[in-house]
Amino acid sequence: MDLEKLVADLKKERDRLGKAITALLGSALSGKRGGTTSKKRKRGGLTPEGRRRLSIAMKKRWAERRKKAM
């Protein structure tokens, strides 16, 4: 068998397997994400108001810990 033909056959097999894997993963993920595998999930950040409330709550928690330590 010719080396070039062997390499060409292997490349065809690689492409076929790649398509099969993509199809399987697409069908497996479609139930979890509704078929949207190309979109990345955007995570929400803290709003300035939320950051302020968190800061106040943490300062209160730290103050209580300092009281207990003394």
Secondary structure as the mmCIF struct_conf table of DSSP 4:
data_model
#
loop_
_struct_conf.conf_type_id
_struct_conf.id
_struct_conf.beg_label_comp_id
_struct_conf.beg_label_asym_id
_struct_conf.beg_label_seq_id
_struct_conf.end_label_comp_id
_struct_conf.end_label_asym_id
_struct_conf.end_label_seq_id
HELX_RH_AL_P HELX_RH_AL_P1 LEU A 3 ARG A 33
TURN_TY1_P TURN_TY1_P1 GLY A 34 GLY A 35
BEND BEND1 SER A 38 LYS A 39
HELX_LH_PP_P HELX_LH_PP_P1 LYS A 40 GLY A 44
HELX_RH_AL_P HELX_RH_AL_P2 PRO A 48 ALA A 69
#
